[in-house]
């Protein structure tokens, strides 16, 4: 089963912009890319979703190149409270079963 | 307030004693799902439901049962819990699982310990 690939961990200083890239080579025509944030012992929380080009909301931006085989979550000016695990999720081919990858553990350093 | 609720939030039980973890959503979502999360193994889907009376296995269904008699409720049943089912459990719901409306809303989690 095709799945997403993202770095296991990243460190960043407060105030920096953080970019987390996810690879999803087998993405199908109708698939959307969804990113979640999870704090310890809490359920994942939806951050942003996109299909192509660029999507921006109040917390993040999502960049998707034309071939859609990867996507980059961009968090502007991170703070300590952004320390969390970030998951990239693609439901390949509209598959009903959901498979989360390992996620990227972001540690923001003062 | 739109939300997914789970009960209980914490449970300590003994091997073999049947238990049910309830999940309810108030968003009229079609898709509901149960996950377990263990250190180093991430989130793994146990069961999911596309709609009332429609359920199917996720990646780790052994030892669990579910039912979807009403749209809003999706209980997780452990008929004979064992220590390897000690975990953090999350229920989630979404309007759909395909296309642009597939963002899932997660409950607060249920921490289960089976002795």
HADDOCK unambig.tbl for C-alpha pairs under 7 A between the chains (distance, minus, plus):
assign (segid A and resid 30 and name CA) (segid B and resid 99 and name CA) 6.39 0.50 0.50
assign (segid A and resid 31 and name CA) (segid B and resid 99 and name CA) 6.09 0.50 0.50
assign (segid A and resid 32 and name CA) (segid B and resid 99 and name CA) 5.93 0.50 0.50
assign (segid A and resid 32 and name CA) (segid B and resid 100 and name CA) 6.35 0.50 0.50
assign (segid A and resid 34 and name CA) (segid B and resid 103 and name CA) 6.97 0.50 0.50
assign (segid A and resid 42 and name CA) (segid B and resid 108 and name CA) 5.83 0.50 0.50
assign (segid A and resid 42 and name CA) (segid B and resid 109 and name CA) 6.52 0.50 0.50
assign (segid A and resid 43 and name CA) (segid B and resid 90 and name CA) 6.50 0.50 0.50
assign (segid A and resid 43 and name CA) (segid B and resid 106 and name CA) 5.33 0.50 0.50
assign (segid A and resid 43 and name CA) (segid B and resid 107 and name CA) 6.09 0.50 0.50
assign (segid A and resid 43 and name CA) (segid B and resid 108 and name CA) 5.63 0.50 0.50
assign (segid A and resid 43 and name CA) (segid B and resid 109 and name CA) 6.31 0.50 0.50
assign (segid A and resid 44 and name CA) (segid B and resid 106 and name CA) 6.27 0.50 0.50
assign (segid A and resid 45 and name CA) (segid B and resid 105 and name CA) 6.89 0.50 0.50
assign (segid A and resid 45 and name CA) (segid B and resid 106 and name CA) 6.94 0.50 0.50
assign (segid A and resid 46 and name CA) (segid B and resid 103 and name CA) 6.43 0.50 0.50
assign (segid A and resid 46 and name CA) (segid B and resid 104 and name CA) 6.94 0.50 0.50
assign (segid A and resid 91 and name CA) (segid B and resid 98 and name CA) 6.99 0.50 0.50
assign (segid A and resid 94 and name CA) (segid B and resid 98 and name CA) 5.04 0.50 0.50
assign (segid A and resid 96 and name CA) (segid B and resid 97 and name CA) 6.32 0.50 0.50
assign (segid A and resid 97 and name CA) (segid B and resid 58 and name CA) 5.96 0.50 0.50
assign (segid A and resid 98 and name CA) (segid B and resid 45 and name CA) 6.58 0.50 0.50
assign (segid A and resid 99 and name CA) (segid B and resid 44 and name CA) 6.82 0.50 0.50
assign (segid A and resid 99 and name CA) (segid B and resid 45 and name CA) 6.90 0.50 0.50
assign (segid A and resid 100 and name CA) (segid B and resid 43 and name CA) 6.08 0.50 0.50
assign (segid A and resid 100 and name CA) (segid B and resid 44 and name CA) 6.92 0.50 0.50
assign (segid A and resid 102 and name CA) (segid B and resid 42 and name CA) 5.80 0.50 0.50
